[in-house]
């Protein structure tokens, strides 16, 4: 990573990371390999990013449409909480209060993503 510059900084979901690294690996072909950091990240993303990247991105956008910060929306998609307590833990350190209605909408979105992943 020495000598590399950051061109764009954006929060993305784990499935999107996996997809980006797969594209990068294809671009490199047989002549080059992913770096150690990229390989480690790819292993993590393959293990924990089971959803399709496009569907995870859509779920993140649906959560953002509830007036929730992009960073928190991505975190919710990555964690896929099962109940209200887990959703509230994501917001614990933030200066953002989430009401019960939004919490239930987030859980519905995440449940839909989880179901799409298990198919």
TITORPA-784302 format. One record per atom (N, C-alpha, C, O): chain; residue number from 1; x negated, y, z; residue in three letters; atom name. Coordinates in Angstrom, 1 decimal. Each point is the difference from the previous one (the first is absolute). Layout:
kolza|vonu|xx|yy|zz|mimar|drenlum
A|NUM|X|Y|Z|ALA|CA
...
END
This chain:
kolza|vonu|xx|yy|zz|mimar|drenlum
A|1|-0.8|-1.2|0.0|UNK|N
A|1|0.8|1.2|0.0|UNK|CA
A|1|-0.9|1.3|0.0|UNK|C
A|1|0.6|1.1|-0.2|UNK|O
A|2|-1.8|-1.3|0.4|UNK|N
A|2|-0.9|1.2|0.0|UNK|CA
A|2|0.0|0.6|-1.4|UNK|C
A|2|-0.1|-0.7|-1.0|UNK|O
A|3|0.3|2.0|0.9|UNK|N
A|3|0.0|0.7|-1.2|UNK|CA
A|3|1.3|0.1|-0.7|UNK|C
A|3|0.2|0.6|-1.1|UNK|O
A|4|0.8|-1.2|1.7|UNK|N
A|4|1.4|0.0|-0.6|UNK|CA
A|4|0.7|1.3|0.5|UNK|C
A|4|-0.2|0.3|1.2|UNK|O
A|5|1.0|0.3|-2.0|UNK|N
A|5|0.8|1.1|0.4|UNK|CA
A|5|1.5|-0.3|0.1|UNK|C
A|5|0.4|-0.9|-0.8|UNK|O
A|6|0.3|1.5|1.7|UNK|N
A|6|1.4|-0.2|0.1|UNK|CA
A|6|0.7|0.9|-1.0|UNK|C
A|6|-0.2|1.2|0.1|UNK|O
A|7|0.9|-1.8|-1.0|UNK|N
A|7|0.7|0.8|-1.1|UNK|CA
A|7|1.4|0.3|0.4|UNK|C
A|7|0.6|1.0|-0.4|UNK|O
A|8|0.0|-1.9|1.2|UNK|N
A|8|1.4|0.1|0.3|UNK|CA
A|8|0.3|-0.7|1.3|UNK|C
A|8|-0.5|-1.1|0.2|UNK|O
A|9|1.2|1.8|0.7|UNK|N
A|9|0.3|-0.6|1.3|UNK|CA
A|9|1.5|-0.1|0.2|UNK|C
A|9|0.7|1.1|0.0|UNK|O
A|10|-0.2|-2.3|0.1|UNK|N
A|10|1.5|-0.2|0.0|UNK|CA
A|10|0.2|-1.3|0.8|UNK|C
A|10|-0.7|-1.0|-0.1|UNK|O
A|11|1.8|1.0|0.9|UNK|N
A|11|0.4|-1.2|0.7|UNK|CA
A|11|0.7|-0.9|-0.9|UNK|C
A|11|1.0|0.4|-0.7|UNK|O
A|12|-1.4|-1.7|0.6|UNK|N
A|12|0.6|-1.0|-0.8|UNK|CA
A|12|0.2|-1.2|0.8|UNK|C
A|12|-0.6|-0.3|1.0|UNK|O
A|13|1.6|-0.5|-1.4|UNK|N
A|13|0.3|-1.3|0.7|UNK|CA
A|13|-1.0|-1.0|-0.2|UNK|C
A|13|-0.8|0.0|-1.0|UNK|O
A|14|0.8|-1.0|1.8|UNK|N
A|14|-1.0|-1.2|-0.1|UNK|CA
A|14|0.2|-0.7|-1.4|UNK|C
A|14|-1.0|-0.3|-0.6|UNK|O
A|15|2.3|0.1|0.2|UNK|N
A|15|0.1|-0.7|-1.3|UNK|CA
A|15|-0.5|0.9|-1.2|UNK|C
A|15|-0.5|-0.5|-1.0|UNK|O
A|16|0.6|1.8|1.2|UNK|N
A|16|-0.6|0.9|-1.0|UNK|CA
A|16|-1.5|-0.1|0.0|UNK|C
A|16|-0.6|0.1|-1.1|UNK|O
A|17|0.0|-0.2|2.2|UNK|N
A|17|-1.5|-0.2|0.1|UNK|CA
A|17|-0.4|-1.2|-0.7|UNK|C
A|17|-0.9|0.0|-0.8|UNK|O
A|18|1.7|-1.1|1.1|UNK|N
A|18|-0.3|-1.3|-0.7|UNK|CA
A|18|0.1|0.2|-1.5|UNK|C
A|18|-0.9|-0.5|-0.7|UNK|O
A|19|1.9|1.1|0.2|UNK|N
A|19|0.2|0.2|-1.4|UNK|CA
A|19|-1.2|0.8|-0.6|UNK|C
A|19|-0.5|-0.3|-1.1|UNK|O
A|20|0.2|1.4|1.8|UNK|N
A|20|-1.1|0.8|-0.5|UNK|CA
A|20|-1.4|-0.7|-0.1|UNK|C
A|20|-0.7|0.1|-0.9|UNK|O
A|21|0.5|-0.9|1.9|UNK|N
A|21|-1.3|-0.8|0.0|UNK|CA
A|21|0.1|-1.1|-1.0|UNK|C
A|21|-1.1|-0.3|-0.6|UNK|O
A|22|2.2|-0.3|0.3|UNK|N
A|22|0.1|-1.0|-1.1|UNK|CA
A|22|-0.3|0.7|-1.3|UNK|C
A|22|-0.7|-0.6|-0.9|UNK|O
A|23|1.3|1.8|0.7|UNK|N
A|23|-0.3|0.7|-1.3|UNK|CA
A|23|-1.5|0.3|-0.1|UNK|C
A|23|-0.6|-0.1|-1.0|UNK|O
A|24|0.0|0.5|2.1|UNK|N
A|24|-1.4|0.4|0.1|UNK|CA
A|24|-0.9|-1.2|-0.4|UNK|C
A|24|-0.9|0.0|-0.7|UNK|O
A|25|1.3|-1.2|1.3|UNK|N
A|25|-0.7|-1.2|-0.3|UNK|CA
A|25|0.1|-0.4|-1.5|UNK|C
A|25|-1.0|-0.5|-0.6|UNK|O
A|26|2.2|0.7|0.0|UNK|N
A|26|0.1|-0.3|-1.4|UNK|CA
A|26|-0.8|1.0|-0.9|UNK|C
A|26|-0.6|-0.4|-0.9|UNK|O
A|27|0.5|1.6|1.3|UNK|N
A|27|-0.8|1.0|-0.7|UNK|CA
A|27|-1.5|-0.3|0.0|UNK|C
A|27|-0.7|0.1|-0.9|UNK|O
A|28|0.2|-0.7|2.1|UNK|N
A|28|-1.4|-0.3|0.1|UNK|CA
A|28|-0.3|-1.2|-0.8|UNK|C
A|28|-1.1|-0.1|-0.5|UNK|O
A|29|2.0|-0.8|0.3|UNK|N
A|29|-0.2|-1.2|-0.8|UNK|CA
A|29|-1.0|-1.0|0.7|UNK|C
A|29|-0.1|0.0|1.3|UNK|O
A|30|-0.5|-0.8|-2.0|UNK|N
A|30|-1.0|-1.0|0.5|UNK|CA
A|30|-1.4|0.6|0.3|UNK|C
A|30|-0.8|-0.6|0.7|UNK|O
A|31|0.6|1.7|-1.3|UNK|N
A|31|-1.4|0.6|0.2|UNK|CA
A|31|-0.3|0.6|1.3|UNK|C
A|31|-1.1|-0.1|0.5|UNK|O
A|32|2.2|0.7|0.2|UNK|N
A|32|-0.2|0.6|1.3|UNK|CA
A|32|1.0|-0.6|1.0|UNK|C
A|32|1.0|-0.6|-0.4|UNK|O
A|33|-1.3|0.8|1.7|UNK|N
A|33|0.9|-0.5|1.0|UNK|CA
A|33|0.5|1.2|0.8|UNK|C
A|33|-0.6|1.1|-0.1|UNK|O
A|34|1.6|-1.3|0.9|UNK|N
A|34|0.5|1.0|0.9|UNK|CA
A|34|-1.1|0.1|1.1|UNK|C
A|34|-0.7|-0.9|0.2|UNK|O
A|35|0.7|2.1|0.4|UNK|N
A|35|-1.0|0.2|1.1|UNK|CA
A|35|0.5|-0.9|1.2|UNK|C
A|35|1.1|-0.5|0.0|UNK|O
A|36|-2.0|0.4|1.0|UNK|N
A|36|0.4|-0.7|1.2|UNK|CA
A|36|1.2|0.5|0.6|UNK|C
A|36|0.9|-0.7|0.4|UNK|O
A|37|-0.8|2.1|-0.3|UNK|N
A|37|1.2|0.6|0.7|UNK|CA
A|37|1.2|-0.3|-0.8|UNK|C
A|37|1.1|-0.2|0.6|UNK|O
A|38|-1.2|0.3|-1.9|UNK|N
A|38|1.2|-0.3|-0.9|UNK|CA
A|38|0.4|-1.5|0.1|UNK|C
A|38|1.2|-0.3|0.1|UNK|O
A|39|-2.1|-0.6|0.0|UNK|N
A|39|0.3|-1.4|0.2|UNK|CA
A|39|0.7|-0.3|1.3|UNK|C
A|39|1.0|-0.7|0.1|UNK|O
A|40|-1.5|1.4|1.0|UNK|N
A|40|0.6|-0.2|1.3|UNK|CA
A|40|1.4|0.6|0.0|UNK|C
A|40|0.9|-0.6|0.6|UNK|O
A|41|-0.7|1.7|-1.2|UNK|N
A|41|1.3|0.7|-0.1|UNK|CA
A|41|0.9|-0.9|-0.8|UNK|C
A|41|1.2|-0.1|0.4|UNK|O
A|42|-1.7|-0.5|-1.5|UNK|N
A|42|0.9|-0.8|-0.8|UNK|CA
A|42|0.5|-1.2|0.8|UNK|C
A|42|1.1|-0.4|-0.1|UNK|O
A|43|-2.0|-0.2|0.9|UNK|N
A|43|0.4|-1.2|0.8|UNK|CA
A|43|1.1|0.4|1.0|UNK|C
A|43|0.9|-0.7|0.1|UNK|O
A|44|-1.1|1.8|0.5|UNK|N
A|44|1.0|0.5|0.9|UNK|CA
A|44|1.3|0.3|-0.7|UNK|C
A|44|1.1|-0.4|0.5|UNK|O
A|45|-1.1|1.1|-1.6|UNK|N
A|45|1.2|0.3|-0.8|UNK|CA
A|45|0.7|-1.2|-0.5|UNK|C
A|45|1.2|0.0|0.0|UNK|O
A|46|-2.0|-1.0|-0.4|UNK|N
A|46|0.7|-1.3|-0.4|UNK|CA
A|46|0.7|-0.7|1.1|UNK|C
A|46|1.0|-0.6|-0.2|UNK|O
A|47|-1.6|0.7|1.4|UNK|N
A|47|0.6|-0.7|1.2|UNK|CA
A|47|1.2|0.8|0.5|UNK|C
A|47|1.0|-0.7|0.4|UNK|O
A|48|-1.0|2.0|-0.3|UNK|N
A|48|1.0|0.7|0.6|UNK|CA
A|48|0.9|0.8|-1.0|UNK|C
A|48|1.0|0.6|0.5|UNK|O
A|49|-1.4|-0.4|-1.7|UNK|N
A|49|0.8|0.7|-1.0|UNK|CA
A|49|0.8|-0.9|-0.9|UNK|C
A|49|-0.3|0.0|-1.2|UNK|O
A|50|1.2|-0.8|1.7|UNK|N
A|50|0.7|-1.0|-0.8|UNK|CA
A|50|1.0|0.6|-0.9|UNK|C
A|50|0.3|-0.6|-1.1|UNK|O
A|51|0.3|1.8|1.4|UNK|N
A|51|1.0|0.6|-0.9|UNK|CA
A|51|-0.6|0.4|-1.3|UNK|C
A|51|-1.2|0.2|-0.2|UNK|O
A|52|2.1|0.0|-0.8|UNK|N
A|52|-0.5|0.5|-1.3|UNK|CA
A|52|-0.3|1.5|0.2|UNK|C
A|52|0.8|0.7|0.7|UNK|O
A|53|-1.8|-0.2|-1.3|UNK|N
A|53|-0.4|1.4|0.2|UNK|CA
A|53|1.1|1.0|-0.4|UNK|C
A|53|0.2|0.9|0.7|UNK|O
A|54|0.4|-1.2|-1.8|UNK|N
A|54|1.1|1.0|-0.5|UNK|CA
A|54|1.1|0.0|1.0|UNK|C
A|54|0.6|1.1|0.3|UNK|O
A|55|-0.2|-2.2|0.2|UNK|N
A|55|1.1|-0.1|1.0|UNK|CA
A|55|-0.4|0.7|1.3|UNK|C
A|55|0.8|0.7|0.6|UNK|O
A|56|-2.0|-0.9|-0.1|UNK|N
A|56|-0.5|0.6|1.2|UNK|CA
A|56|0.0|1.6|-0.2|UNK|C
A|56|0.3|0.7|0.9|UNK|O
A|57|-0.7|-0.3|-2.1|UNK|N
A|57|-0.1|1.4|-0.3|UNK|CA
A|57|1.4|0.6|0.1|UNK|C
A|57|0.3|1.1|0.5|UNK|O
A|58|0.7|-1.8|-1.1|UNK|N
A|58|1.4|0.4|0.0|UNK|CA
A|58|0.5|0.1|1.4|UNK|C
A|58|0.7|1.0|0.4|UNK|O
A|59|-1.0|-2.0|0.4|UNK|N
A|59|0.4|0.0|1.4|UNK|CA
A|59|-0.5|1.2|0.8|UNK|C
A|59|0.6|0.7|0.7|UNK|O
A|60|-1.9|-0.4|-1.0|UNK|N
A|60|-0.6|1.2|0.6|UNK|CA
A|60|0.6|1.3|-0.4|UNK|C
A|60|0.2|0.9|0.8|UNK|O
A|61|0.2|-0.8|-2.1|UNK|N
A|61|0.7|1.1|-0.5|UNK|CA
A|61|1.4|0.2|0.7|UNK|C
A|61|0.4|1.1|0.3|UNK|O
A|62|0.3|-2.3|-0.2|UNK|N
A|62|1.3|0.1|0.7|UNK|CA
A|62|-0.1|0.5|1.4|UNK|C
A|62|0.9|0.7|0.5|UNK|O
A|63|-2.0|-1.1|0.2|UNK|N
A|63|-0.2|0.4|1.4|UNK|CA
A|63|-0.3|1.5|0.0|UNK|C
A|63|0.5|0.8|0.8|UNK|O
A|64|-1.3|-0.4|-1.7|UNK|N
A|64|-0.4|1.5|-0.1|UNK|CA
A|64|1.2|0.8|-0.3|UNK|C
A|64|0.1|1.1|0.4|UNK|O
A|65|0.9|-1.7|-1.2|UNK|N
A|65|1.2|0.8|-0.3|UNK|CA
A|65|0.9|0.2|1.3|UNK|C
A|65|0.9|0.8|-0.1|UNK|O
A|66|-1.2|-1.5|1.2|UNK|N
A|66|0.6|0.3|1.2|UNK|CA
A|66|-0.6|1.1|0.8|UNK|C
A|66|0.2|0.2|1.2|UNK|O
A|67|-1.1|0.6|-1.9|UNK|N
A|67|-0.7|1.1|0.6|UNK|CA
A|67|-1.0|-0.5|1.1|UNK|C
A|67|-0.2|0.6|1.0|UNK|O
A|68|-0.5|-1.7|-1.4|UNK|N
A|68|-1.1|-0.5|0.8|UNK|CA
A|68|-1.3|0.2|-0.8|UNK|C
A|68|0.0|-0.3|-1.2|UNK|O
A|69|-1.0|0.7|1.9|UNK|N
A|69|-1.3|0.3|-0.5|UNK|CA
A|69|-0.5|-1.2|-0.8|UNK|C
A|69|0.2|-1.2|0.3|UNK|O
A|70|-0.9|1.5|-1.4|UNK|N
A|70|-0.6|-1.1|-0.9|UNK|CA
A|70|-0.9|-1.0|0.8|UNK|C
A|70|0.1|-1.2|-0.2|UNK|O
A|71|-0.9|1.8|1.0|UNK|N
A|71|-0.9|-0.9|0.8|UNK|CA
A|71|0.8|-1.0|0.9|UNK|C
A|71|-0.4|-1.1|0.1|UNK|O
A|72|1.4|1.6|0.5|UNK|N
A|72|0.8|-0.8|0.9|UNK|CA
A|72|0.8|-1.0|-0.9|UNK|C
A|72|0.2|-1.2|0.4|UNK|O
A|73|0.3|1.6|-1.5|UNK|N
A|73|0.8|-0.9|-0.9|UNK|CA
A|73|-0.9|-1.2|-0.5|UNK|C
A|73|0.4|-1.1|0.0|UNK|O
A|74|-1.7|1.4|-0.3|UNK|N
A|74|-0.9|-1.0|-0.4|UNK|CA
A|74|-0.3|-1.0|1.1|UNK|C
A|74|0.0|-1.2|-0.1|UNK|O
A|75|-0.2|1.8|1.3|UNK|N
A|75|-0.2|-0.8|1.2|UNK|CA
A|75|1.2|-1.0|0.3|UNK|C
A|75|-0.2|-1.1|0.3|UNK|O
A|76|1.4|1.6|-0.5|UNK|N
A|76|1.2|-0.8|0.2|UNK|CA
A|76|0.0|-1.1|-1.0|UNK|C
A|76|0.4|-1.1|0.4|UNK|O
A|77|-0.7|1.4|-1.6|UNK|N
A|77|0.0|-1.1|-1.1|UNK|CA
A|77|-1.0|-1.0|0.3|UNK|C
A|77|0.2|-1.2|-0.1|UNK|O
A|78|-1.4|1.6|0.5|UNK|N
A|78|-1.1|-0.9|0.3|UNK|CA
A|78|0.3|-0.9|1.2|UNK|C
A|78|-0.3|-1.2|0.0|UNK|O
A|79|0.9|1.8|1.1|UNK|N
A|79|0.3|-0.8|1.2|UNK|CA
A|79|1.3|-0.8|-0.1|UNK|C
A|79|0.1|-1.0|0.7|UNK|O
A|80|0.8|1.4|-1.5|UNK|N
A|80|1.3|-0.7|-0.1|UNK|CA
A|80|0.6|-0.3|1.3|UNK|C
A|80|0.2|-1.2|0.4|UNK|O
A|81|0.2|2.2|0.4|UNK|N
A|81|0.5|-0.2|1.3|UNK|CA
A|81|1.3|-0.8|0.0|UNK|C
A|81|0.8|0.1|-1.0|UNK|O
A|82|-0.5|-0.9|2.1|UNK|N
A|82|1.2|-0.9|0.0|UNK|CA
A|82|1.1|0.7|0.9|UNK|C
A|82|1.2|-0.4|-0.2|UNK|O
A|83|-1.5|1.3|1.0|UNK|N
A|83|1.0|0.6|0.9|UNK|CA
A|83|-0.3|1.5|0.3|UNK|C
A|83|-1.0|0.5|-0.4|UNK|O
A|84|2.0|0.1|1.1|UNK|N
A|84|-0.1|1.4|0.3|UNK|CA
A|84|-1.2|0.4|0.8|UNK|C
A|84|-0.6|1.0|-0.2|UNK|O
A|85|0.2|-1.9|1.2|UNK|N
A|85|-1.1|0.3|0.8|UNK|CA
A|85|-1.3|0.1|-0.8|UNK|C
A|85|-0.8|0.8|0.2|UNK|O
A|86|0.7|-1.7|-1.2|UNK|N
A|86|-1.2|0.0|-0.8|UNK|CA
A|86|-0.1|1.3|-0.9|UNK|C
A|86|-1.0|0.5|-0.2|UNK|O
A|87|2.2|-0.1|-0.3|UNK|N
A|87|0.0|1.2|-0.8|UNK|CA
A|87|-0.3|1.2|0.9|UNK|C
A|87|-0.8|0.9|-0.4|UNK|O
A|88|1.3|-0.9|1.6|UNK|N
A|88|-0.3|1.2|0.9|UNK|CA
A|88|-1.5|0.0|0.4|UNK|C
A|88|-0.5|1.1|0.2|UNK|O
A|89|-0.1|-2.2|-0.1|UNK|N
A|89|-1.5|-0.1|0.3|UNK|CA
A|89|-0.8|0.8|-1.1|UNK|C
A|89|-1.0|0.6|0.3|UNK|O
A|90|1.5|-0.7|-1.5|UNK|N
A|90|-0.7|0.6|-1.1|UNK|CA
A|90|0.0|1.6|0.2|UNK|C
A|90|-0.9|0.7|-0.4|UNK|O
A|91|2.0|-0.3|0.9|UNK|N
A|91|0.2|1.5|0.2|UNK|CA
A|91|-0.5|0.5|1.3|UNK|C
A|91|0.1|1.2|0.3|UNK|O
A|92|-0.5|-2.1|0.6|UNK|N
A|92|-0.4|0.4|1.4|UNK|CA
A|92|-1.0|1.1|0.0|UNK|C
A|92|0.2|0.9|0.8|UNK|O
A|93|-1.2|-0.9|-1.6|UNK|N
A|93|-1.1|1.0|0.1|UNK|CA
A|93|0.3|1.2|-0.9|UNK|C
A|93|-0.8|1.0|0.1|UNK|O
A|94|1.8|-1.1|-0.9|UNK|N
A|94|0.3|1.1|-0.9|UNK|CA
A|94|0.9|1.0|0.6|UNK|C
A|94|0.8|-0.3|1.0|UNK|O
A|95|-0.8|1.5|-1.5|UNK|N
A|95|0.9|1.0|0.5|UNK|CA
A|95|1.3|0.0|-0.9|UNK|C
A|95|0.3|0.9|-0.7|UNK|O
A|96|0.3|-2.1|0.7|UNK|N
A|96|1.2|-0.2|-0.8|UNK|CA
A|96|0.9|-0.9|0.8|UNK|C
A|96|-0.4|-1.1|0.4|UNK|O
A|97|1.6|1.5|-0.2|UNK|N
A|97|1.0|-0.8|0.6|UNK|CA
A|97|0.9|-0.7|-1.0|UNK|C
A|97|0.4|0.7|-1.0|UNK|O
A|98|-0.2|-1.9|1.1|UNK|N
A|98|0.9|-0.7|-1.0|UNK|CA
A|98|1.2|-0.4|0.8|UNK|C
A|98|0.0|-0.6|1.0|UNK|O
A|99|1.2|0.9|-1.6|UNK|N
A|99|1.2|-0.4|0.6|UNK|CA
A|99|0.4|-1.4|-0.4|UNK|C
A|99|-0.6|-0.7|-0.8|UNK|O
A|100|1.6|0.2|1.5|UNK|N
A|100|0.5|-1.4|-0.2|UNK|CA
A|100|0.4|-0.3|-1.4|UNK|C
A|100|-0.2|-1.1|-0.6|UNK|O
A|101|0.9|2.1|0.0|UNK|N
A|101|0.4|-0.2|-1.4|UNK|CA
A|101|-1.1|-0.2|-1.0|UNK|C
A|101|0.0|-0.9|-0.8|UNK|O
A|102|-1.0|1.7|0.9|UNK|N
A|102|-1.2|-0.1|-0.8|UNK|CA
A|102|-0.8|-1.3|0.3|UNK|C
A|102|-0.5|-0.7|-0.9|UNK|O
A|103|0.5|0.4|2.1|UNK|N
A|103|-0.7|-1.3|0.4|UNK|CA
A|103|0.7|-1.2|-0.6|UNK|C
A|103|-0.7|-0.9|-0.6|UNK|O
A|104|2.0|0.9|0.6|UNK|N
A|104|0.7|-1.1|-0.6|UNK|CA
A|104|-0.2|0.0|-1.6|UNK|C
A|104|0.0|-1.1|-0.5|UNK|O
A|105|0.0|2.3|-0.1|UNK|N
A|105|-0.3|0.0|-1.4|UNK|CA
A|105|-1.4|-0.5|-0.3|UNK|C
A|105|-0.2|-0.7|-1.0|UNK|O
A|106|-0.8|1.1|1.8|UNK|N
A|106|-1.3|-0.5|-0.2|UNK|CA
A|106|-0.1|-1.5|0.1|UNK|C
A|106|-0.6|-0.7|-0.8|UNK|O
A|107|1.3|0.1|1.8|UNK|N
A|107|0.0|-1.4|0.2|UNK|CA
A|107|0.7|-0.7|-1.2|UNK|C
A|107|-0.4|-1.1|-0.4|UNK|O
A|108|1.4|1.7|-0.1|UNK|N
A|108|0.7|-0.6|-1.2|UNK|CA
A|108|-0.9|0.0|-1.2|UNK|C
A|108|-0.1|-1.0|-0.7|UNK|O
A|109|-0.6|2.1|0.5|UNK|N
A|109|-1.0|0.0|-1.2|UNK|CA
A|109|-1.1|-1.0|0.2|UNK|C
A|109|-0.3|-0.7|-0.9|UNK|O
A|110|-0.2|0.6|2.1|UNK|N
A|110|-1.1|-1.0|0.3|UNK|CA
A|110|0.5|-1.4|-0.1|UNK|C
A|110|-0.7|-0.9|-0.6|UNK|O
A|111|1.9|0.7|1.0|UNK|N
A|111|0.6|-1.4|-0.1|UNK|CA
A|111|0.2|-0.4|-1.4|UNK|C
A|111|-0.2|-1.1|-0.4|UNK|O
A|112|0.7|2.1|-0.5|UNK|N
A|112|0.1|-0.3|-1.4|UNK|CA
A|112|-1.3|-0.3|-0.6|UNK|C
A|112|-0.1|-0.9|-0.9|UNK|O
A|113|-1.0|1.6|1.3|UNK|N
A|113|-1.3|-0.3|-0.5|UNK|CA
A|113|-0.5|-1.4|0.4|UNK|C
A|113|-0.5|-0.7|-0.8|UNK|O
A|114|0.8|0.4|2.1|UNK|N
A|114|-0.4|-1.3|0.5|UNK|CA
A|114|0.7|-1.1|-0.8|UNK|C
A|114|-0.7|-1.0|-0.3|UNK|O
A|115|2.0|1.2|0.1|UNK|N
A|115|0.7|-1.1|-0.8|UNK|CA
A|115|-0.5|-0.1|-1.4|UNK|C
A|115|-0.1|-1.1|-0.5|UNK|O
A|116|-0.2|2.2|-0.1|UNK|N
A|116|-0.6|0.0|-1.4|UNK|CA
A|116|-1.3|-0.7|0.0|UNK|C
A|116|-0.4|-0.7|-1.0|UNK|O
A|117|-0.4|0.8|2.1|UNK|N
A|117|-1.3|-0.6|0.1|UNK|CA
A|117|0.1|-1.5|0.1|UNK|C
A|117|-0.8|-0.8|-0.5|UNK|O
A|118|1.8|0.3|1.3|UNK|N
A|118|0.1|-1.4|0.3|UNK|CA
A|118|0.6|-0.8|-1.2|UNK|C
A|118|0.0|-1.2|0.1|UNK|O
A|119|0.6|1.9|-1.1|UNK|N
A|119|0.6|-0.7|-1.1|UNK|CA
A|119|-1.0|-0.7|-0.9|UNK|C
A|119|0.3|-0.6|-1.0|UNK|O
END
